[in-house]
Amino acid sequence: VNVLVDGYEFRIPHLDVQRSPADLSAREKLILQCLAQGCPNKVIANRLNITEGTVKVHIKAVFKKIRARNRTEAAIWALNHGYDADGPSPLGA
């Protein structure tokens, strides 16, 4: 995957071979949308009416499925797969 940041292109090789958005559960898609929006775990928990511990479990599952190492890589993946950080989630939530 090539990422453009401030006019410079960077390659993140381990993001190249990844699962499709269809492999994520509905809850994981919502979590990923929140990550793309830059939400901290506490905000995600409040939005989805779950505990922060549950958010962490979902985030770990998302990272594993999309092979992201951190929130930034997950957000980049989300944006490259149709998750709009400024708009509604792909599930309409």
C-alpha positions as CSV (number, residue, x, y, z in Angstrom):
1,V,0.0,0.0,0.0
2,N,1.3,3.4,-0.9
3,V,0.3,6.3,1.3
4,L,0.6,10.0,0.4
5,V,1.5,12.3,3.3
6,D,2.3,16.0,2.7
7,G,3.2,15.4,-0.9
8,Y,5.5,12.4,-0.1
9,E,4.6,8.9,-1.0
10,F,5.4,6.1,1.5
11,R,5.0,2.4,1.1
12,I,3.7,0.3,3.9
13,P,4.4,-3.3,2.6
14,H,2.7,-5.3,5.3
15,L,-0.6,-3.5,4.5
16,D,-0.6,-4.9,1.0
17,V,-2.1,-8.4,1.6
18,Q,-5.2,-7.9,3.7
19,R,-8.7,-9.1,4.1
20,S,-11.6,-7.4,2.6
21,P,-14.1,-5.3,4.6
22,A,-16.6,-8.1,4.2
23,D,-14.4,-10.2,6.6
24,L,-15.1,-7.8,9.4
25,S,-18.1,-8.2,11.7
26,A,-20.7,-5.4,11.9
27,R,-19.3,-4.3,15.3
28,E,-15.7,-4.4,14.0
29,K,-16.8,-2.2,11.1
30,L,-18.2,0.3,13.5
31,I,-15.0,0.2,15.6
32,L,-12.9,0.7,12.5
33,Q,-15.1,3.7,11.5
34,C,-14.5,5.3,14.9
35,L,-10.7,4.6,14.6
36,A,-10.8,6.4,11.2
37,Q,-12.4,9.3,12.9
38,G,-9.7,9.4,15.5
39,C,-11.9,8.5,18.4
40,P,-10.2,7.4,21.6
41,N,-11.5,4.1,23.3
42,K,-13.6,6.0,25.8
43,V,-15.5,7.8,23.1
44,I,-16.0,4.6,21.1
45,A,-17.3,2.8,24.2
46,N,-19.8,5.6,24.9
47,R,-20.9,5.7,21.3
48,L,-21.5,2.0,21.1
49,N,-22.7,1.6,24.7
50,I,-20.0,-1.0,25.6
51,T,-17.1,-1.0,28.0
52,E,-13.6,0.2,27.2
53,G,-12.3,-3.3,27.7
54,T,-14.7,-4.6,25.0
55,V,-13.5,-1.8,22.7
56,K,-9.9,-3.0,23.2
57,V,-10.9,-6.6,22.4
58,H,-12.6,-5.5,19.2
59,I,-9.6,-3.3,18.2
60,K,-7.2,-6.2,18.6
61,A,-9.5,-8.3,16.4
62,V,-9.6,-5.6,13.8
63,F,-5.8,-5.2,13.9
64,K,-5.3,-8.9,13.4
65,K,-7.8,-9.2,10.5
66,I,-6.5,-6.2,8.5
67,R,-2.9,-6.8,9.6
68,A,-2.5,-3.3,11.1
69,R,0.1,-2.7,13.8
70,N,-1.5,0.4,15.3
71,R,-4.5,2.8,15.1
72,T,-2.9,4.9,12.4
73,E,-2.4,2.0,10.1
74,A,-5.9,0.9,10.8
75,A,-7.2,4.3,10.0
76,I,-5.3,4.4,6.7
77,W,-6.6,0.9,5.9
78,A,-10.2,2.1,6.6
79,L,-9.8,5.2,4.4
80,N,-8.4,3.0,1.6
81,H,-11.4,0.7,1.9
82,G,-14.2,3.2,1.7
83,Y,-14.6,4.3,5.3
84,D,-15.0,8.0,5.3
85,A,-13.6,9.6,8.4
86,D,-15.9,12.6,8.1
87,G,-19.1,10.8,7.1
88,P,-21.4,8.1,8.3
89,S,-20.1,4.6,8.8
90,P,-20.5,2.0,6.1
91,L,-23.3,0.5,8.1
92,G,-25.2,3.7,8.4
93,A,-24.7,4.0,12.1
